[in-house]
Amino acid sequence: MGDLPLLQTEHPERISSYFRKEKKLLSVMSLCAVIFDGGLSLVPILQGKMIDTIVQRGSLHTVLVSAGTFLLAVIILQTCRIGKRFCVRRFANKTGALMRMTVYHTILRRGAASLNDEKIGDMLTKAIGDVDISVEGMRKCTTEVFDTGLLMVSYLVALFMQSWRITLLAIPFVPLSMFLAHKLNHLVTEASGKARSALSRATGAAYGMISEAVLIRTDSLEKTVKESYRTILDGLQKTATKSTVLETSMEPLYKAVATLGVGVALYCGGKNVVAGSWTIGQYSAYMTLLLALAGKASKAAKLFNSFQKAKVSFARVKPFLSECPEEDMTIHNPLDIPANLVVRDLSYTYPGTERPIIRQISFTGKAGEIIGVTGGVASGKTSLGVALEGLTPYRGSIMLGGRELSSLTGFEKGSAISYQGHNSELLSDSIRENVTLGESGSIEEVLQDVCFGEDLRTMKQGINTIVGPGGVRLSGGQAARISLARALWRHTPLVILDDPFASVDHATEERIIHNLRLHHRSSLIILISHRLAVFPTTDQVLFVHKDGTLEASTHDRLIITNQTYRKMFSLQRGGGQ
């Protein structure tokens, strides 16, 4: 795979950076907008001249020239309008994709402690809804700079050229409308913020009901959950309704104020026509321009509301907009290294804490080996697995294939290490997609390795069977084995399995270990487990003491030297827990 640049921009937390990134596209859009909006005021004037030509019974040639000029102007302006809209929509689509990708990367690279502090509903609302509103606000502002700002200036110039006296009398109501909008926009901002927060709560509640559907049904909590959800939805309905009413009801108010000057123009312009200083065409052109200006004033007022709404959403999503680390700017080729692991004086502390969970741990391993890791409750077994992933800082040295783990890029770590945690983490997709995660290749062999063949034969859709959210349509053992198949499928140099057999019977566990020995000799497998039935077949056992230190030996040796290990193994072999 060659170098493939990711979607990125400098300072993604600044709105201006998105405009700078698309400056070429916006330059074309600006040119089209200047021609369209700057020339649009000519249309009523040309239309008025055409009307005068017809009323005054000009020659056929004169009428055709007037009509042709009007039609040509309309065609040129509408062509520029199409170009402007294409460019601004293209800008919005590219900016939306860029912003979503930035949010995605930020979420992936945040620590577990940081993500746990975020409510899932709030994250979903920010990553989807708030990004959409922010981009829409940027699109509207970009468009309205020309469609409203430039066009209003163009209309105003044309009106003063027609009659500066009438314009001075009629025009003050336009800025009054915009001033009123500016003063009232805080109401829209406040209502919009409350509506977004209510939507976050509703999204979180919906996600909770979906992810915990089985528990809710099992414990007969449907009524309680429904009542709680109904209360949340009622709150959302009230806040959303208030926000919508304020946002939509203001525009008619602003438009009514802006058009108050039309009455003045009707009276004064009519007098000019009667006096003969204006033609019917001039009167028609002036009234068309004035009404268009009043309409644009109300649009400008509405733009204030859209801007405030977008400002609220961008403030909410801004914490998720951070620059991608340099190492993630380019996707490198997958790491191809031997499965040799050398761990020296490894200590690991969870982010946000000070006391090391594991300390001064040393051991080695190579391809084809299965290393068992066990210890008492809360001794640090899982912490050792997390440290060996290399996704969080550690002290000491972890050398994989002769390279320090902390020096590898995120993509290189992903191509060299597979990890299966306590939870199956299955997607609501097919068995195939859950194993391959979108890559191509056969999965039948690895499903046989995890003893899923018989289960698969009972499923009508086979590997295309949909597992449901979190694997809800599968048994615990089936979900665990699909997750295990995912960890094994890529044959990475290092495979870390954290309690993969918790929901699997001992006979199946032994068959899977046999298959791992037979078909995964190119990998070093770290097996973290509190179940010790297969530990006699491992190449070495790492026993993690409660103080976080490690005793590395063989099963037979630990039976002799480690009283706690010997007691754990004896109890389990005798049917104890």
Number of C-alpha atoms within 10 A of each C-alpha: 7 8 10 10 11 14 15 18 18 13 14 20 20 14 14 11 14 24 16 13 15 14 14 12 17 19 12 14 24 21 13 23 26 19 18 26 23 19 17 20 24 19 19 20 22 21 20 23 22 23 21 18 19 17 12 10 11 13 11 11 9 14 18 14 13 20 19 13 16 20 15 11 18 18 12 13 22 16 14 20 20 14 19 25 15 14 20 21 15 16 24 22 16 16 24 20 17 18 28 20 18 24 26 14 18 18 18 11 16 12 15 13 11 12 14 10 8 10 13 18 20 21 21 16 23 26 21 14 16 25 24 23 21 28 24 21 24 24 18 18 18 18 19 18 15 22 22 21 15 17 24 25 16 19 25 19 14 21 24 14 11 17 13 14 11 19 22 12 14 21 22 13 21 24 15 15 24 22 13 15 23 15 9 15 22 15 14 22 23 14 20 25 20 19 21 24 18 22 24 22 21 23 21 19 19 14 15 15 17 13 14 15 15 13 12 17 11 10 8 11 12 15 11 11 15 12 11 12 17 13 13 17 18 13 18 21 15 14 21 20 14 16 22 15 13 19 20 13 11 19 22 14 15 26 23 16 20 27 23 17 22 18 11 16 20 15 11 16 23 15 13 15 15 11 10 10 10 17 20 19 21 23 19 18 24 27 17 18 23 25 17 16 25 26 22 22 28 25 20 25 25 23 21 21 27 23 20 21 27 24 18 20 24 24 14 21 22 18 12 23 21 20 18 21 13 8 12 15 15 15 17 17 12 13 18 12 14 18 25 20 23 18 18 16 14 20 22 25 18 19 13 9 8 9 10 17 21 25 21 16 21 19 17 14 20 21 17 20 21 24 24 27 29 25 22 15 11 14 19 26 27 20 19 23 21 18 21 25 21 19 16 16 12 19 16 14 18 25 17 24 19 13 15 15 22 18 11 16 19 17 16 17 21 17 18 25 23 22 21 22 19 14 14 20 16 22 18 16 17 19 28 23 20 21 25 17 13 9 10 9 10 12 17 15 14 25 25 15 23 24 20 20 15 10 11 19 11 9 11 9 12 15 19 14 16 20 21 15 16 18 24 18 15 14 10 15 17 21 22 27 22 26 26 26 26 26 23 27 20 18 20 25 27 31 26 25 25 24 21 23 23 16 15 15 10 14 9 14 19 16 14 19 16 15 17 20 17 11 15 21 18 17 25 25 28 23 24 25 21 21 19 19 16 15 21 15 17 19 15 23 26 24 26 24 19 16 13 22 19 23 17 20 17 19 24 13 13 19 18 10 11 13 11 15 19 16 12 20 21 15 12 14 13 9 7 9 10
